[in-house]
Amino acid sequence: MAKERQHTAHNQEKKWHRNGIHRPCMTGKRPTKGMDPTYLRNLRRVRRGNRKAVLLSRGVKLYPSKRSAAKKETRRKLEADREKIEAAKRAKQAEAEAKKKAQEAEVEAKKKAAAAAAEEKKKALLAARAEAAAKKKAAAAAGGDKPAAAPAEKPAAAKPAEKPAADKS
């Protein structure tokens, strides 16, 4: 028994030429794997510049004025807000400093009042001592031989008895 035929190209040529034989289309991008990184970096920048040039040649504005005006307005508002915040901070700081100065002045006033009160008390005590001394002199002059009454002395406190030392032997 004969072997069967494995392959034939019968009718394939007709089918291939039905729509014509063309070169394969270059679809997608050319692979850049393994290319010089410096060249690729430059290539990206060149392509970006080319896109801008095409847009400019078509009359397209790269930076529309509405967008830039909106950005400027937003920046102006942000600056105004920052200025308000800074002014509020400065006012709060000034208020805190004024409050601190007021407290310091109050403390100083209390110290001066306390010093004045202590001075008055000292003067009153000296005046009382001077008056007492004047009374003693007047009493001594009026009484003649009598000595001035001395204040009673406090009796000495009794000391506790000492314990005899114990022999260590």
C-alpha positions as CSV (number, residue, x, y, z in Angstrom):
1,M,0.0,0.0,0.0
2,A,1.3,3.4,-1.0
3,K,1.9,6.2,1.6
4,E,-0.4,9.3,1.6
5,R,0.7,12.6,0.4
6,Q,1.6,14.9,3.4
7,H,1.4,18.4,1.7
8,T,0.4,20.2,-1.4
9,A,0.4,23.8,-2.5
10,H,-2.5,23.3,-4.9
11,N,-4.7,26.4,-5.3
12,Q,-2.6,28.4,-2.7
13,E,-1.1,30.7,-5.4
14,K,-4.5,31.6,-6.6
15,K,-5.7,32.5,-3.1
16,W,-2.5,34.5,-2.4
17,H,-2.9,36.6,-5.5
18,R,-6.6,37.2,-5.0
19,N,-6.0,40.5,-3.1
20,G,-2.5,41.0,-4.4
21,I,0.8,40.2,-2.7
22,H,2.0,43.2,-0.6
23,R,4.9,43.9,1.7
24,P,4.0,43.6,5.3
25,C,2.8,46.8,6.9
26,M,4.9,48.4,9.6
27,T,2.3,48.6,12.4
28,G,3.1,49.8,15.9
29,K,6.5,51.3,16.9
30,R,9.9,50.2,16.1
31,P,11.3,48.5,19.2
32,T,13.8,50.6,21.1
33,K,15.0,47.8,23.4
34,G,18.8,47.7,23.5
35,M,19.2,51.2,22.0
36,D,21.6,53.8,23.4
37,P,19.8,55.5,26.3
38,T,21.3,58.9,25.4
39,Y,19.9,58.6,21.9
40,L,16.5,57.6,23.2
41,R,16.4,60.6,25.6
42,N,17.2,62.9,22.7
43,L,14.6,61.1,20.5
44,R,11.9,61.8,23.1
45,R,12.7,65.4,23.3
46,V,12.8,65.7,19.5
47,R,9.4,64.1,19.1
48,R,7.9,66.4,21.7
49,G,9.4,69.4,19.8
50,N,8.0,68.1,16.5
51,R,4.5,67.8,18.1
52,K,4.7,71.4,19.3
53,A,5.8,72.6,15.9
54,V,2.9,70.8,14.2
55,L,0.4,72.3,16.6
56,L,1.8,75.8,16.1
57,S,1.7,75.4,12.3
58,R,-2.0,74.5,12.6
59,G,-2.6,77.7,14.7
60,V,-3.3,75.9,18.0
61,K,-2.3,77.9,21.1
62,L,-0.2,75.8,23.4
63,Y,-1.1,77.8,26.4
64,P,-4.6,79.2,26.1
65,S,-5.1,82.6,27.8
66,K,-8.2,81.3,29.7
67,R,-6.2,78.7,31.4
68,S,-3.3,81.0,32.3
69,A,-5.7,83.7,33.4
70,A,-7.5,81.1,35.7
71,K,-4.1,80.1,37.1
72,K,-3.1,83.7,37.8
73,E,-6.5,84.2,39.5
74,T,-6.0,81.1,41.6
75,R,-2.5,82.2,42.6
76,R,-3.7,85.7,43.5
77,K,-6.5,84.2,45.7
78,L,-3.9,81.9,47.4
79,E,-1.6,84.9,48.0
80,A,-4.5,86.9,49.5
81,D,-5.4,83.9,51.8
82,R,-1.8,83.6,52.9
83,E,-1.6,87.3,53.6
84,K,-4.8,87.1,55.7
85,I,-3.4,84.1,57.6
86,E,-0.1,85.9,58.3
87,A,-2.0,89.0,59.4
88,A,-4.1,86.9,61.8
89,K,-0.9,85.3,63.2
90,R,0.8,88.6,63.7
91,A,-2.3,90.0,65.5
92,K,-2.5,86.9,67.7
93,Q,1.2,87.3,68.5
94,A,0.8,91.0,69.3
95,E,-2.1,90.2,71.5
96,A,-0.2,87.5,73.4
97,E,2.8,89.9,73.9
98,A,0.4,92.6,75.2
99,K,-1.1,90.1,77.6
100,K,2.3,89.0,78.8
101,K,3.4,92.6,79.3
102,A,0.2,93.3,81.3
103,Q,0.8,90.3,83.5
104,E,4.4,91.4,84.1
105,A,3.2,94.9,85.0
106,E,0.6,93.4,87.3
107,V,3.3,91.3,89.0
108,E,5.6,94.4,89.3
109,A,2.7,96.4,90.9
110,K,2.0,93.6,93.4
111,K,5.7,93.5,94.3
112,K,5.8,97.3,94.8
113,A,2.7,97.2,96.9
114,A,4.1,94.4,99.0
115,A,7.4,96.3,99.4
116,A,5.5,99.5,100.4
117,A,3.4,97.5,102.9
118,A,6.5,96.0,104.5
119,E,8.1,99.5,104.7
120,E,5.0,100.9,106.4
121,K,5.0,97.9,108.8
122,K,8.6,98.5,109.6
123,K,8.0,102.2,110.2
124,A,5.1,101.4,112.5
125,L,7.2,99.0,114.5
126,L,10.0,101.5,114.8
127,A,7.5,104.2,115.9
128,A,6.1,101.7,118.5
129,R,9.6,100.9,119.8
130,A,10.4,104.6,120.0
131,E,7.2,105.3,121.9
132,A,7.9,102.5,124.3
133,A,11.4,103.8,124.9
134,A,10.0,107.3,125.6
135,K,7.4,105.8,128.1
136,K,10.3,104.0,129.9
137,K,12.3,107.2,130.1
138,A,9.2,109.1,131.4
139,A,8.5,106.4,133.9
140,A,12.1,106.4,135.1
141,A,12.2,110.1,135.4
142,A,8.9,110.2,137.3
143,G,9.7,107.2,139.6
144,G,13.2,108.3,140.5
145,D,15.1,105.4,142.1
146,K,12.9,102.6,140.7
147,P,14.5,100.7,138.0
148,A,12.4,99.8,135.0
149,A,10.7,96.4,135.3
150,A,12.6,93.8,133.5
151,P,10.7,91.2,131.6
152,A,10.4,87.8,133.4
153,E,13.0,85.4,132.3
154,K,12.0,82.0,131.1
155,P,13.2,79.1,133.3
156,A,15.8,76.9,131.7
157,A,14.3,73.6,130.4
158,A,15.5,70.5,132.3
159,K,17.8,68.4,130.4
160,P,17.0,64.6,130.3
161,A,19.4,62.4,132.3
162,E,22.1,60.7,130.4
163,K,22.2,56.9,130.3
164,P,25.3,55.3,131.7
165,A,27.6,53.7,129.0
166,A,27.4,50.0,128.8
167,D,30.6,47.9,129.2
168,K,31.6,46.3,125.9
169,S,33.6,43.5,127.4
